[in-house]
Amino acid sequence: MTLVLASASPRRSQLLAQAGFRFTVHPAHIPEDPYPNEDPVAYVTRLALQKAQAVFAEISTKTNAPTQWVLGADTTVTLDNHILGKPENPADAARMLRLLSGRVHQVLTGVALVTPHITRTAHEITAVHFLPLSEEDIAAYIATGEPMDKAGAYAIQGRAARWIPRIQGCYFNVVGPPVSLVSAMLQSIGLNSALAHP
């Protein structure tokens, strides 16, 4: 059996490998725009499932392929129930950081597991507290380039750590996949021990 991660995110791969899981990487390529008025939890769960289903369908068409289970994940930042995805440009990153400044926001990750016989979805929510940011803070951070490929325009494991005094919930959920949730999902269908390094 093989676990396939339907993501090109190096942070997701790193955290799963760090937790001892054996897997291969097969990125999914699907549209990631939210539907009009889509709830943030529904949004990340839908994308996680669509990614896993797309990759499962693709690899299942290959002849003589070993039995495979596909893990999909999607993460977004929300503030006042509004989705803050990856910034389109530096001005958009600055807009997001101004919104997060001095406030508490939520990081949501949807997780989906697709196997030949079972499909499971779940999600994790972490509250993140941000200190107030000056315009100089924002400009200097954007100049590093770090915010540009991150939901909400920041990386808790990077330079933005200095502005986050505390969180409520799973830290790994903010960095990449919520590892304990993924482990519990795999264990619930008897895959956890088979897919982990001894």
CYANA upper distance limits for C-alpha pairs under 8 A (distance plus 0.5 A):
  1 MET  CA     66 PRO  CA      6.91
  1 MET  CA     67 THR  CA      5.69
  1 MET  CA     68 GLN  CA      6.14
  1 MET  CA     69 TRP  CA      8.06
  1 MET  CA    195 LEU  CA      8.49
  2 THR  CA     22 ARG  CA      8.48
  2 THR  CA     23 PHE  CA      6.95
  2 THR  CA     24 THR  CA      8.02
  2 THR  CA     66 PRO  CA      7.65
  2 THR  CA     67 THR  CA      7.01
  2 THR  CA     68 GLN  CA      5.25
  2 THR  CA     69 TRP  CA      6.71
  2 THR  CA    195 LEU  CA      7.94
  3 LEU  CA     22 ARG  CA      7.51
  3 LEU  CA     23 PHE  CA      5.25
  3 LEU  CA     24 THR  CA      6.95
  3 LEU  CA     68 GLN  CA      6.39
  3 LEU  CA     69 TRP  CA      5.43
  3 LEU  CA     70 VAL  CA      6.36
  3 LEU  CA     71 LEU  CA      7.67
  3 LEU  CA    195 LEU  CA      7.45
  4 VAL  CA     23 PHE  CA      5.93
  4 VAL  CA     24 THR  CA      5.38
  4 VAL  CA     25 VAL  CA      6.15
  4 VAL  CA     26 HIS  CA      6.99
  4 VAL  CA     68 GLN  CA      7.37
  4 VAL  CA     69 TRP  CA      6.52
  4 VAL  CA     70 VAL  CA      5.16
  4 VAL  CA     71 LEU  CA      6.54
  5 LEU  CA     13 SER  CA      8.27
  5 LEU  CA     23 PHE  CA      7.16
  5 LEU  CA     24 THR  CA      6.63
  5 LEU  CA     25 VAL  CA      5.35
  5 LEU  CA     26 HIS  CA      6.49
  5 LEU  CA     27 PRO  CA      7.73
  5 LEU  CA     70 VAL  CA      6.46
  5 LEU  CA     71 LEU  CA      5.47
  5 LEU  CA     72 GLY  CA      6.81
  6 ALA  CA     25 VAL  CA      6.79
  6 ALA  CA     26 HIS  CA      5.57
  6 ALA  CA     27 PRO  CA      5.12
  6 ALA  CA     28 ALA  CA      5.84
  6 ALA  CA     51 LYS  CA      6.68
  6 ALA  CA     52 ALA  CA      6.35
  6 ALA  CA     55 VAL  CA      6.78
  6 ALA  CA     70 VAL  CA      7.07
  6 ALA  CA     71 LEU  CA      6.38
  6 ALA  CA     72 GLY  CA      5.58
  6 ALA  CA     73 ALA  CA      8.03
  7 SER  CA     12 ARG  CA      8.11
  7 SER  CA     25 VAL  CA      7.12
  7 SER  CA     26 HIS  CA      6.82
  7 SER  CA     27 PRO  CA      4.73
  7 SER  CA     28 ALA  CA      6.51
  7 SER  CA     72 GLY  CA      7.38
  7 SER  CA     73 ALA  CA      7.91
  8 ALA  CA     13 SER  CA      8.47
  8 ALA  CA     25 VAL  CA      7.50
  8 ALA  CA     26 HIS  CA      7.70
  8 ALA  CA     27 PRO  CA      5.50
  8 ALA  CA     28 ALA  CA      8.35
  9 SER  CA     13 SER  CA      7.02
 10 PRO  CA     14 GLN  CA      6.46
 11 ARG  CA     15 LEU  CA      6.68
 11 ARG  CA    175 VAL  CA      7.35
 11 ARG  CA    176 GLY  CA      6.03
 12 ARG  CA     16 LEU  CA      6.74
 12 ARG  CA    175 VAL  CA      8.46
 12 ARG  CA    176 GLY  CA      5.37
 12 ARG  CA    177 PRO  CA      6.19
 13 SER  CA     17 ALA  CA      6.54
 13 SER  CA     25 VAL  CA      8.42
 14 GLN  CA     18 GLN  CA      6.44
 15 LEU  CA     19 ALA  CA      6.71
 15 LEU  CA    172 PHE  CA      8.37
 15 LEU  CA    176 GLY  CA      7.47
 15 LEU  CA    177 PRO  CA      7.79
 15 LEU  CA    179 VAL  CA      7.73
 16 LEU  CA     20 GLY  CA      7.05
 16 LEU  CA     21 PHE  CA      6.15
 16 LEU  CA    177 PRO  CA      8.32
 16 LEU  CA    179 VAL  CA      7.24
 17 ALA  CA     21 PHE  CA      5.76
 17 ALA  CA     22 ARG  CA      7.26
 19 ALA  CA    179 VAL  CA      7.90
 20 GLY  CA    196 ALA  CA      5.88
 20 GLY  CA    197 HIS  CA      5.77
 21 PHE  CA    195 LEU  CA      6.24
 21 PHE  CA    196 ALA  CA      4.75
 21 PHE  CA    197 HIS  CA      6.47
 22 ARG  CA    195 LEU  CA      6.08
 22 ARG  CA    196 ALA  CA      6.23
 22 ARG  CA    197 HIS  CA      6.96
 23 PHE  CA    195 LEU  CA      8.05
 26 HIS  CA     55 VAL  CA      7.48
 27 PRO  CA     55 VAL  CA      7.93
 28 ALA  CA     51 LYS  CA      5.80
 28 ALA  CA     52 ALA  CA      7.98
 28 ALA  CA     54 ALA  CA      7.09
 28 ALA  CA     55 VAL  CA      6.40
 29 HIS  CA     51 LYS  CA      7.81
 29 HIS  CA     54 ALA  CA      8.49
 30 ILE  CA     50 GLN  CA      8.10
 30 ILE  CA     51 LYS  CA      7.28
 30 ILE  CA     54 ALA  CA      8.45
 32 GLU  CA     47 LEU  CA      7.35
 34 PRO  CA     38 GLU  CA      6.78
 34 PRO  CA     43 TYR  CA      6.73
 35 TYR  CA     43 TYR  CA      8.24
 38 GLU  CA     42 ALA  CA      7.22
 38 GLU  CA     43 TYR  CA      6.70
 39 ASP  CA     43 TYR  CA      6.54
 39 ASP  CA     81 ASN  CA      7.97
 40 PRO  CA     44 VAL  CA      6.83
 40 PRO  CA     76 THR  CA      8.33
 40 PRO  CA     78 THR  CA      7.61
 40 PRO  CA     81 ASN  CA      7.28
 40 PRO  CA     82 HIS  CA      7.80
 40 PRO  CA     83 ILE  CA      6.76
 40 PRO  CA    108 LEU  CA      8.09
 41 VAL  CA     45 THR  CA      6.62
 41 VAL  CA    108 LEU  CA      7.29
 41 VAL  CA    109 THR  CA      8.41
 41 VAL  CA    110 GLY  CA      7.70
 41 VAL  CA    123 HIS  CA      7.82
 42 ALA  CA     46 ARG  CA      6.37
 43 TYR  CA     47 LEU  CA      6.74
 44 VAL  CA     48 ALA  CA      6.58
 44 VAL  CA     73 ALA  CA      8.20
 44 VAL  CA     74 ASP  CA      5.80
 44 VAL  CA     75 THR  CA      6.65
 44 VAL  CA     76 THR  CA      7.42
 44 VAL  CA    108 LEU  CA      7.58
 44 VAL  CA    109 THR  CA      6.54
 44 VAL  CA    110 GLY  CA      5.18
 44 VAL  CA    111 VAL  CA      8.44
 44 VAL  CA    123 HIS  CA      8.45
 45 THR  CA     49 LEU  CA      6.69
 45 THR  CA     73 ALA  CA      8.33
 45 THR  CA     74 ASP  CA      7.73
 45 THR  CA    109 THR  CA      7.95
 45 THR  CA    110 GLY  CA      4.70
 45 THR  CA    111 VAL  CA      6.82
 45 THR  CA    112 ALA  CA      7.71
 45 THR  CA    121 THR  CA      7.30
 45 THR  CA    122 ALA  CA      7.47
 45 THR  CA    123 HIS  CA      7.20
 46 ARG  CA     50 GLN  CA      6.56
 46 ARG  CA    110 GLY  CA      8.11
 47 LEU  CA     51 LYS  CA      6.51
 47 LEU  CA     73 ALA  CA      7.87
 47 LEU  CA     74 ASP  CA      6.66
 47 LEU  CA    110 GLY  CA      8.05
 48 ALA  CA     52 ALA  CA      6.78
 48 ALA  CA     72 GLY  CA      5.17
 48 ALA  CA     73 ALA  CA      4.83
 48 ALA  CA     74 ASP  CA      5.64
 48 ALA  CA    110 GLY  CA      6.12
 48 ALA  CA    111 VAL  CA      5.94
 48 ALA  CA    112 ALA  CA      5.87
 49 LEU  CA     53 GLN  CA      6.50
 49 LEU  CA     72 GLY  CA      6.70
 49 LEU  CA     73 ALA  CA      8.10
 49 LEU  CA    111 VAL  CA      7.72
 49 LEU  CA    112 ALA  CA      5.49
 49 LEU  CA    113 LEU  CA      7.94
 49 LEU  CA    114 VAL  CA      8.37
 49 LEU  CA    121 THR  CA      7.54
 50 GLN  CA     54 ALA  CA      6.43
 50 GLN  CA     72 GLY  CA      8.34
 51 LYS  CA     55 VAL  CA      6.80
 51 LYS  CA     72 GLY  CA      6.01
 51 LYS  CA     73 ALA  CA      8.00
 52 ALA  CA     56 PHE  CA      6.49
 52 ALA  CA     70 VAL  CA      6.01
 52 ALA  CA     71 LEU  CA      6.18
 52 ALA  CA     72 GLY  CA      5.00
 52 ALA  CA     73 ALA  CA      8.42
 52 ALA  CA    112 ALA  CA      6.99
 52 ALA  CA    113 LEU  CA      7.21
 52 ALA  CA    114 VAL  CA      6.63
 53 GLN  CA     57 ALA  CA      6.52
 53 GLN  CA     70 VAL  CA      8.25
 53 GLN  CA    114 VAL  CA      7.04
 54 ALA  CA     58 GLU  CA      6.75
 55 VAL  CA     59 ILE  CA      6.66
 55 VAL  CA     70 VAL  CA      7.60
 56 PHE  CA     60 SER  CA      6.39
 56 PHE  CA     68 GLN  CA      8.35
 56 PHE  CA     69 TRP  CA      7.97
 56 PHE  CA     70 VAL  CA      6.54
 56 PHE  CA    114 VAL  CA      7.55
 56 PHE  CA    115 THR  CA      8.35
 57 ALA  CA     61 THR  CA      7.14
 58 GLU  CA     62 LYS  CA      8.05
 59 ILE  CA     65 ALA  CA      7.95
 60 SER  CA     65 ALA  CA      7.60
 67 THR  CA    116 PRO  CA      8.33
 68 GLN  CA    115 THR  CA      7.24
 68 GLN  CA    116 PRO  CA      8.14
 69 TRP  CA    113 LEU  CA      7.53
 69 TRP  CA    114 VAL  CA      6.30
 69 TRP  CA    115 THR  CA      5.09
 69 TRP  CA    116 PRO  CA      7.81
 70 VAL  CA    113 LEU  CA      6.21
 70 VAL  CA    114 VAL  CA      5.67
 70 VAL  CA    115 THR  CA      6.96
 71 LEU  CA    111 VAL  CA      7.76
 71 LEU  CA    112 ALA  CA      6.26
 71 LEU  CA    113 LEU  CA      5.18
 71 LEU  CA    114 VAL  CA      7.07
 72 GLY  CA    111 VAL  CA      6.24
 72 GLY  CA    112 ALA  CA      5.51
 72 GLY  CA    113 LEU  CA      6.90
 73 ALA  CA    109 THR  CA      7.23
 73 ALA  CA    110 GLY  CA      5.97
 73 ALA  CA    111 VAL  CA      4.98
 73 ALA  CA    112 ALA  CA      6.80
 73 ALA  CA    177 PRO  CA      7.43
 74 ASP  CA    109 THR  CA      5.95
 74 ASP  CA    110 GLY  CA      5.80
 74 ASP  CA    111 VAL  CA      7.29
 75 THR  CA    107 VAL  CA      7.57
 75 THR  CA    108 LEU  CA      6.03
 75 THR  CA    109 THR  CA      4.70
 75 THR  CA    110 GLY  CA      6.96
 75 THR  CA    151 ALA  CA      7.70
 75 THR  CA    176 GLY  CA      8.20
 76 THR  CA     83 ILE  CA      7.23
 76 THR  CA     84 LEU  CA      6.96
 76 THR  CA     85 GLY  CA      6.23
 76 THR  CA    107 VAL  CA      6.38
 76 THR  CA    108 LEU  CA      5.92
 76 THR  CA    109 THR  CA      7.04
 76 THR  CA    151 ALA  CA      5.94
 76 THR  CA    152 GLY  CA      7.64
 77 VAL  CA     83 ILE  CA      6.45
 77 VAL  CA     84 LEU  CA      5.60
 77 VAL  CA     85 GLY  CA      6.98
 77 VAL  CA    105 HIS  CA      7.69
 77 VAL  CA    106 GLN  CA      6.30
 77 VAL  CA    107 VAL  CA      5.07
 77 VAL  CA    108 LEU  CA      6.72
 77 VAL  CA    151 ALA  CA      6.41
 77 VAL  CA    152 GLY  CA      5.80
 78 THR  CA     82 HIS  CA      5.70
 78 THR  CA     83 ILE  CA      5.14
 78 THR  CA     84 LEU  CA      6.14
 78 THR  CA    105 HIS  CA      6.53
 78 THR  CA    106 GLN  CA      5.76
 78 THR  CA    107 VAL  CA      6.84
 78 THR  CA    108 LEU  CA      7.97
 78 THR  CA    152 GLY  CA      8.36
 79 LEU  CA     83 ILE  CA      7.36
 79 LEU  CA     84 LEU  CA      7.96
 79 LEU  CA    100 LEU  CA      8.11
 79 LEU  CA    104 VAL  CA      8.28
 79 LEU  CA    105 HIS  CA      5.57
 79 LEU  CA    106 GLN  CA      7.01
 80 ASP  CA    105 HIS  CA      8.25
 84 LEU  CA     96 MET  CA      7.63
 84 LEU  CA    151 ALA  CA      6.82
 84 LEU  CA    152 GLY  CA      5.61
 85 GLY  CA    150 LYS  CA      8.00
 85 GLY  CA    151 ALA  CA      4.95
 85 GLY  CA    152 GLY  CA      6.14
 85 GLY  CA    153 ALA  CA      8.34
 86 LYS  CA    148 MET  CA      7.19
 86 LYS  CA    149 ASP  CA      6.19
 86 LYS  CA    150 LYS  CA      5.68
 86 LYS  CA    151 ALA  CA      4.76
 86 LYS  CA    152 GLY  CA      6.61
 86 LYS  CA    153 ALA  CA      6.72
 87 PRO  CA     92 ASP  CA      5.78
 87 PRO  CA     93 ALA  CA      5.53
 87 PRO  CA     96 MET  CA      8.30
 87 PRO  CA    147 PRO  CA      8.14
 87 PRO  CA    148 MET  CA      6.35
 87 PRO  CA    149 ASP  CA      7.57
 87 PRO  CA    150 LYS  CA      7.91
 87 PRO  CA    151 ALA  CA      7.71
 87 PRO  CA    152 GLY  CA      7.74
 87 PRO  CA    153 ALA  CA      6.59
 88 GLU  CA     92 ASP  CA      6.40
 88 GLU  CA     93 ALA  CA      7.86
 88 GLU  CA    148 MET  CA      8.08
 89 ASN  CA     93 ALA  CA      6.84
 89 ASN  CA    148 MET  CA      7.58
 90 PRO  CA     94 ALA  CA      6.69
 90 PRO  CA    142 ILE  CA      7.03
 90 PRO  CA    148 MET  CA      7.75
 91 ALA  CA     95 ARG  CA      6.76
 92 ASP  CA     96 MET  CA      6.84
 93 ALA  CA     97 LEU  CA      6.74
 93 ALA  CA    142 ILE  CA      7.72
 93 ALA  CA    147 PRO  CA      7.23
 93 ALA  CA    148 MET  CA      7.43
 93 ALA  CA    152 GLY  CA      8.15
 93 ALA  CA    153 ALA  CA      5.85
 94 ALA  CA     98 ARG  CA      6.65
 94 ALA  CA    138 ILE  CA      6.81
 94 ALA  CA    139 ALA  CA      7.90
 94 ALA  CA    142 ILE  CA      7.86
 95 ARG  CA     99 LEU  CA      6.90
 96 MET  CA    100 LEU  CA      6.83
 96 MET  CA    152 GLY  CA      6.68
 96 MET  CA    153 ALA  CA      7.00
 97 LEU  CA    101 SER  CA      6.50
 97 LEU  CA    133 LEU  CA      8.35
 97 LEU  CA    138 ILE  CA      7.35
 97 LEU  CA    152 GLY  CA      7.87
 97 LEU  CA    153 ALA  CA      7.16
 97 LEU  CA    154 TYR  CA      8.36
 98 ARG  CA    133 LEU  CA      7.74
 98 ARG  CA    138 ILE  CA      8.35
 99 LEU  CA    103 ARG  CA      8.37
100 LEU  CA    104 VAL  CA      7.66
100 LEU  CA    105 HIS  CA      7.40
100 LEU  CA    130 PHE  CA      7.04
101 SER  CA    130 PHE  CA      6.32
101 SER  CA    131 LEU  CA      6.53
101 SER  CA    132 PRO  CA      5.11
101 SER  CA    133 LEU  CA      5.80
102 GLY  CA    129 HIS  CA      7.98
102 GLY  CA    130 PHE  CA      5.63
102 GLY  CA    131 LEU  CA      5.03
102 GLY  CA    132 PRO  CA      4.46
102 GLY  CA    133 LEU  CA      7.54
103 ARG  CA    129 HIS  CA      6.58
103 ARG  CA    130 PHE  CA      5.99
103 ARG  CA    131 LEU  CA      7.61
103 ARG  CA    132 PRO  CA      8.15
104 VAL  CA    127 ALA  CA      7.03
104 VAL  CA    128 VAL  CA      5.99
104 VAL  CA    129 HIS  CA      4.95
104 VAL  CA    130 PHE  CA      6.64
105 HIS  CA    127 ALA  CA      6.18
105 HIS  CA    128 VAL  CA      5.91
105 HIS  CA    129 HIS  CA      7.20
106 GLN  CA    125 ILE  CA      6.95
106 GLN  CA    126 THR  CA      6.02
106 GLN  CA    127 ALA  CA      4.98
106 GLN  CA    128 VAL  CA      6.51
107 VAL  CA    125 ILE  CA      6.19
107 VAL  CA    126 THR  CA      5.69
107 VAL  CA    127 ALA  CA      6.90
107 VAL  CA    128 VAL  CA      7.77
107 VAL  CA    173 ASN  CA      7.82
107 VAL  CA    174 VAL  CA      6.59
108 LEU  CA    123 HIS  CA      7.51
108 LEU  CA    124 GLU  CA      6.27
108 LEU  CA    125 ILE  CA      5.21
108 LEU  CA    126 THR  CA      7.19
108 LEU  CA    173 ASN  CA      8.02
108 LEU  CA    174 VAL  CA      8.48
109 THR  CA    123 HIS  CA      5.97
109 THR  CA    124 GLU  CA      5.86
109 THR  CA    125 ILE  CA      7.23
109 THR  CA    173 ASN  CA      7.12
109 THR  CA    177 PRO  CA      7.51
109 THR  CA    178 PRO  CA      7.97
110 GLY  CA    121 THR  CA      7.78
110 GLY  CA    122 ALA  CA      6.45
110 GLY  CA    123 HIS  CA      4.83
110 GLY  CA    124 GLU  CA      7.20
111 VAL  CA    121 THR  CA      6.12
111 VAL  CA    122 ALA  CA      5.82
111 VAL  CA    123 HIS  CA      6.29
111 VAL  CA    177 PRO  CA      8.37
111 VAL  CA    182 VAL  CA      7.84
112 ALA  CA    119 THR  CA      7.79
112 ALA  CA    120 ARG  CA      6.12
112 ALA  CA    121 THR  CA      4.82
112 ALA  CA    122 ALA  CA      7.04
113 LEU  CA    118 ILE  CA      8.36
113 LEU  CA    119 THR  CA      6.15
113 LEU  CA    120 ARG  CA      5.66
113 LEU  CA    121 THR  CA      6.91
113 LEU  CA    185 MET  CA      8.20
114 VAL  CA    118 ILE  CA      6.62
114 VAL  CA    119 THR  CA      5.06
114 VAL  CA    120 ARG  CA      7.13
115 THR  CA    119 THR  CA      6.68
120 ARG  CA    185 MET  CA      8.10
124 GLU  CA    170 CYS  CA      8.40
124 GLU  CA    173 ASN  CA      7.42
124 GLU  CA    178 PRO  CA      7.38
124 GLU  CA    181 LEU  CA      8.12
125 ILE  CA    169 GLY  CA      7.44
125 ILE  CA    170 CYS  CA      8.19
125 ILE  CA    173 ASN  CA      7.99
126 THR  CA    167 ILE  CA      7.45
126 THR  CA    168 GLN  CA      6.21
126 THR  CA    169 GLY  CA      5.10
126 THR  CA    170 CYS  CA      6.40
126 THR  CA    171 TYR  CA      7.94
126 THR  CA    173 ASN  CA      7.35
126 THR  CA    174 VAL  CA      7.57
127 ALA  CA    167 ILE  CA      6.06
127 ALA  CA    168 GLN  CA      5.46
127 ALA  CA    169 GLY  CA      6.96
128 VAL  CA    164 ILE  CA      7.58
128 VAL  CA    166 ARG  CA      7.12
128 VAL  CA    167 ILE  CA      5.04
128 VAL  CA    168 GLN  CA      7.06
129 HIS  CA    164 ILE  CA      6.19
129 HIS  CA    165 PRO  CA      6.95
129 HIS  CA    166 ARG  CA      6.27
129 HIS  CA    167 ILE  CA      6.44
130 PHE  CA    163 TRP  CA      6.13
130 PHE  CA    164 ILE  CA      5.43
130 PHE  CA    165 PRO  CA      7.46
131 LEU  CA    163 TRP  CA      5.63
131 LEU  CA    164 ILE  CA      6.80
131 LEU  CA    165 PRO  CA      7.75
132 PRO  CA    163 TRP  CA      8.25
133 LEU  CA    137 ASP  CA      6.34
133 LEU  CA    138 ILE  CA      7.13
133 LEU  CA    163 TRP  CA      8.34
134 SER  CA    138 ILE  CA      6.86
135 GLU  CA    139 ALA  CA      6.60
136 GLU  CA    140 ALA  CA      6.53
137 ASP  CA    141 TYR  CA      6.61
138 ILE  CA    142 ILE  CA      6.66
139 ALA  CA    143 ALA  CA      6.68
140 ALA  CA    144 THR  CA      7.29
141 TYR  CA    145 GLY  CA      7.81
141 TYR  CA    146 GLU  CA      7.72
141 TYR  CA    147 PRO  CA      7.97
141 TYR  CA    159 ARG  CA      8.04
141 TYR  CA    160 ALA  CA      8.41
142 ILE  CA    146 GLU  CA      7.21
142 ILE  CA    147 PRO  CA      6.65
142 ILE  CA    148 MET  CA      8.17
146 GLU  CA    150 LYS  CA      8.13
146 GLU  CA    153 ALA  CA      8.37
146 GLU  CA    154 TYR  CA      7.41
146 GLU  CA    155 ALA  CA      7.67
146 GLU  CA    158 GLY  CA      8.29
146 GLU  CA    159 ARG  CA      8.46
147 PRO  CA    152 GLY  CA      8.36
147 PRO  CA    153 ALA  CA      4.69
147 PRO  CA    154 TYR  CA      5.18
147 PRO  CA    155 ALA  CA      7.28
148 MET  CA    153 ALA  CA      6.57
148 MET  CA    154 TYR  CA      8.47
149 ASP  CA    153 ALA  CA      7.69
150 LYS  CA    154 TYR  CA      6.26
150 LYS  CA    155 ALA  CA      7.08
154 TYR  CA    158 GLY  CA      8.47
154 TYR  CA    160 ALA  CA      6.62
155 ALA  CA    159 ARG  CA      7.51
155 ALA  CA    160 ALA  CA      6.30
155 ALA  CA    161 ALA  CA      7.89
155 ALA  CA    175 VAL  CA      7.66
156 ILE  CA    160 ALA  CA      5.93
156 ILE  CA    161 ALA  CA      5.40
156 ILE  CA    164 ILE  CA      7.99
156 ILE  CA    174 VAL  CA      7.43
156 ILE  CA    175 VAL  CA      7.09
157 GLN  CA    161 ALA  CA      6.59
157 GLN  CA    175 VAL  CA      7.10
160 ALA  CA    164 ILE  CA      7.55
167 ILE  CA    171 TYR  CA      7.86
170 CYS  CA    174 VAL  CA      7.79
170 CYS  CA    178 PRO  CA      7.25
171 TYR  CA    175 VAL  CA      7.32
171 TYR  CA    178 PRO  CA      8.37
172 PHE  CA    176 GLY  CA      6.28
172 PHE  CA    177 PRO  CA      6.73
172 PHE  CA    178 PRO  CA      5.71
172 PHE  CA    179 VAL  CA      7.16
173 ASN  CA    177 PRO  CA      5.71
173 ASN  CA    178 PRO  CA      4.73
173 ASN  CA    179 VAL  CA      8.04
174 VAL  CA    178 PRO  CA      8.42
177 PRO  CA    182 VAL  CA      8.02
178 PRO  CA    182 VAL  CA      6.88
179 VAL  CA    183 SER  CA      6.60
180 SER  CA    184 ALA  CA      6.62
181 LEU  CA    185 MET  CA      6.70
182 VAL  CA    186 LEU  CA      6.77
183 SER  CA    187 GLN  CA      6.55
183 SER  CA    192 ASN  CA      6.72
184 ALA  CA    188 SER  CA      6.51
184 ALA  CA    192 ASN  CA      8.23
185 MET  CA    189 ILE  CA      7.48
186 LEU  CA    190 GLY  CA      6.81
186 LEU  CA    191 LEU  CA      5.43
186 LEU  CA    192 ASN  CA      5.28
187 GLN  CA    191 LEU  CA      5.94
187 GLN  CA    192 ASN  CA      4.97
187 GLN  CA    193 SER  CA      7.85
190 GLY  CA    194 ALA  CA      8.42
191 LEU  CA    195 LEU  CA      6.69
192 ASN  CA    196 ALA  CA      6.86
